[in-house]
Amino acid sequence: MPDLKLAKLPDRTPVKITFKAGAGLNKSLEAYAAFYRDTYGQEEPIPELIPYMLEAFLKSDSAFNKARREKPAAVSTHPVARRSRDATPATT
């Protein structure tokens, strides 16, 4: 096998996730989208912002990232992570 500098690219298949947001969260998302528009001068729909917001949150969660480094199999095999792409989201 060739020794490439670039590792094999990860799976980049988009996954659609649907969830219900409470009224308070919806108002916060609307306010965030308005603040984003005011800050950058470009309006983005809330569904376009959410994946980047979640990614930023996960990157900033030090306990989660530490667990992923120390026990990657335990974190990546959590029942939520194993859920199929077509499964319905868990409700609380």
C-alpha positions as CSV (number, residue, x, y, z in Angstrom):
1,M,0.0,0.0,0.0
2,P,1.4,3.5,-0.8
3,D,2.6,5.6,2.0
4,L,0.6,8.8,1.4
5,K,0.8,11.9,3.6
6,L,-2.9,12.3,3.4
7,A,-4.8,9.7,5.4
8,K,-8.0,8.1,4.0
9,L,-10.8,10.6,4.1
10,P,-13.5,10.0,6.7
11,D,-17.1,9.2,5.8
12,R,-18.7,12.5,4.8
13,T,-22.2,11.3,4.1
14,P,-24.6,13.8,5.5
15,V,-27.1,12.6,8.0
16,K,-30.5,14.3,8.5
17,I,-31.4,14.6,12.2
18,T,-34.9,15.9,13.2
19,F,-35.8,17.1,16.7
20,K,-38.3,19.2,18.5
21,A,-37.1,22.4,20.1
22,G,-39.0,24.0,23.0
23,A,-40.3,27.5,22.7
24,G,-37.5,28.9,24.7
25,L,-34.8,27.2,22.7
26,N,-36.5,28.3,19.5
27,K,-36.5,32.0,20.6
28,S,-32.8,31.6,21.5
29,L,-32.0,30.2,18.1
30,E,-33.9,33.0,16.4
31,A,-32.0,35.6,18.6
32,Y,-28.7,33.9,17.7
33,A,-29.5,33.9,14.0
34,A,-30.3,37.6,14.3
35,F,-27.1,38.3,16.1
36,Y,-25.1,36.3,13.5
37,R,-26.8,38.4,10.8
38,D,-26.0,41.7,12.6
39,T,-22.4,40.6,13.2
40,Y,-21.5,39.2,9.7
41,G,-24.0,41.1,7.5
42,Q,-25.3,37.8,6.1
43,E,-28.5,36.0,7.0
44,E,-28.3,32.3,7.5
45,P,-31.3,30.1,8.2
46,I,-31.3,28.5,11.6
47,P,-31.1,24.9,10.2
48,E,-27.8,25.9,8.5
49,L,-26.4,27.4,11.7
50,I,-27.3,24.5,14.0
51,P,-24.7,21.9,12.8
52,Y,-21.9,24.5,13.2
53,M,-23.2,25.5,16.7
54,L,-23.2,21.8,17.8
55,E,-19.8,21.2,16.3
56,A,-18.4,24.2,18.2
57,F,-20.1,23.0,21.4
58,L,-18.6,19.5,21.1
59,K,-15.2,20.9,20.3
60,S,-15.3,23.1,23.5
61,D,-16.5,20.3,25.8
62,S,-13.3,19.3,27.6
63,A,-14.7,16.4,29.5
64,F,-16.1,14.8,26.3
65,N,-12.9,15.4,24.4
66,K,-10.8,13.9,27.2
67,A,-13.0,10.8,27.3
68,R,-12.7,10.5,23.5
69,R,-8.9,10.6,23.8
70,E,-8.7,8.2,26.7
71,K,-11.4,5.7,25.8
72,P,-12.3,6.3,22.2
73,A,-14.2,2.9,21.9
74,A,-16.3,3.6,24.9
75,V,-17.4,7.0,23.7
76,S,-17.9,6.1,20.1
77,T,-20.0,3.0,20.9
78,H,-22.5,4.8,23.1
79,P,-26.1,3.8,22.1
80,V,-26.7,7.2,20.6
81,A,-23.6,7.0,18.4
82,R,-24.6,3.5,17.2
83,R,-28.1,4.5,16.2
84,S,-28.7,4.1,12.5
85,R,-29.1,7.0,10.1
86,D,-32.8,6.4,9.7
87,A,-33.6,5.8,13.3
88,T,-35.8,8.3,15.1
89,P,-34.1,10.5,17.7
90,A,-34.4,9.7,21.4
91,T,-36.8,11.7,23.4
92,T,-36.5,12.8,27.0
